């Protein structure tokens, strides 16, 4: 069954270099983007522990990262159009 991704979702995915095909399950894409987000969070934490980011500025960096990955917080059922969006 082909999936029709919402244009705004495709645009947000493109920002992370992700280009799903109509055959790509939205759950798989969500898992991949979530993994990217967690990887970047771990890198941020390592930078803070390593002294590159002062402790008092760390939360600001985390918030900025979260804004770049807002799509992770959108339920997968809202990523597609039509009947394909049902669980």
ABEGO torsion letter per residue (X at the ends): XBBBBBAAAAAAAAAAGBBBBAABBAAAAAAAAAAAAAAAAAAAAAAAAAGABBAAAAAAAAAAAAAAAAAAABBAAAABBEAAABX
